[in-house]
Amino acid sequence: MGFAKLFARNGHVGGTARAVAQGWKTIKERNPGMSPIDIAKTYVKRRYTATGDPRLAKEVLRMLRNVNPLNLSWAILMVENKDESINLYDRISEWQHIMIQEIRKYGIDPE
């Protein structure tokens, strides 16, 4: 595994996916009938209430079309790293592959 891939897995890319997977799983377990969009809204609200930046929550939710843990992770990564969005898009398939692997570790279907 190259340095960039290792950094991505252990840094922002993997960390974002793990946080979303853990939050998604917890919310789903506590609210089994909740729809994916409601899970995403709940997670985003909690994440950005904790950081004190509700503006980012609106940006993340605006980016979501097909709501699932992978797309939520990607939207968060893009919003929180706007300065680096070109670099993120350059490696989108590699980063999303890492996200899928990290989300699956929590027993969650990423898509």
Beta strands, then each sheet from edge to edge (+ up, - down):
end
